[in-house]
Amino acid sequence: MKREHILFVCAWFVPGLGHLLQKRYARAAIFFTALTLLVVFGVVMQGKLYEAGQFHPLLLLGFLGNLGSGVLYLLVKLMGYGQGSIFAATYHYGTTYLVTAGLLNYLIALNAFDLARGKKK
């Protein structure tokens, strides 16, 4: 496996790790902090994490978006959060924050991949 592929997987699993391994410390700290805050705010707002067992296409897309958070997704699931409460006024906002964190992490991982390939500076 090539170095840039390993960096992509690391960057996906831990937000900012791909940039950290490339000695871009400021970017790594910003990305890790921003995505962690998005997930924390999503949980505090009682957002819902989508699950893989739902076979509706839109729910599957939501799951893939959540999965983009990598280890943050696993931590939230293991701690028992992310169940969501439809009765909370902020439920939809929290769910959107959780999906957005995952989608942003995909973009950040792709940026780390491009940096490792020398496509960006």
N, C-alpha and C positions, 0 to 999 in steps of 0.2 A: 504494500500500500504506500502511495506517495505521501510525502510530508504534508502537502496542502490538503489532502483528504483527511489525514489524521487531525490536522488543525480544524477542519470544518466540523468533524464529529465532536471534538473538544469544545469548540465554540458553541455548538448547538446544545451540548449537554450542560455546560456551565456558562451562563451568559458572561461574555467578556473574556473568557479564558483564551480564546484564539488570539485576541489582541495582546493579552498578557504574555503569552508564549512568544510573541513576536516583538516583545519589549516596547510595546505602545501602552505604557502604564496609565496615562491619563484617559485614553479612550476606554481601556479595560475597566477602569474604576467608574467612569461615567455610565457605560453600558450596564455593568453589573448593578449599580445603584438604581438606575432608572427602571430596569426591568424588575428588580426586586420590589421597588416601591409600587409599580403597577400591579404586581401580584398581591402584595399586602393590601393595597387599597381595594382591589377587587374582592378579596376575602372579607375585609372589614365592611364593605358595602353589601355583603351577603350575596355575592355573585355565585353562579353555578359553574362548575367544571363539567364539560361534556364528557361522556363515557363512550368507550368503544362498542359496547353491547347494543347500542341503538342503531338500527339499520336504515333509518331515514337519511337520504343523501345530505340534507342540510345539517342534520345533527352530526353526521360523520365528518363534515367539513369543520364544524365547531370543535370536534374532538381533535382533528389534525392541527387546528389552530392552537388549542390548549397544549397539545403535545410539544409544540415548538418551544415551550418554556423549559424543557429538559428537566433538570434536577428540581427546579422550583415546582413544577407540576407534581413530581413524585413526592416532594415534601408536603405539599398541601394535601394530597390524597392520603398519605400515611398518617398525617396528624388529624385526619377526619374532618377537615374543613372543605369548603367548596361545594357543599350540598345545596346551598342557595335557599332563600326563602322568598317565594313568589309574593308574599305579603309585605315584604320590606319595600319601602318607597324607592330604594336605590338598587334593587335587584338587577334591573336591566343594565344599569350603568356598571355595576360590579362585574356582571357577566361579560360585558364588552371590554372592560379593562383586562380581564383574564385572557380573553382571546387575543386582544391586541398585543399583550406582552409576548405571547407565543409567536405571532406573526412578525413582530419586530425582531425577535431573536433569530428567526430564519434569515431576515435581511442582514443582521449583524454577522451571522455565521458566513453568509455569502460574501460579505465584505472582507472578513478575515481570510477566506479562501482566495479571493482576488488579490489581496495583499501578498499572500504567500506565493502566488503564481507570478507576481511581478506586474500584474495588470494595472494596479493602482499604487499610488505613493502616499 
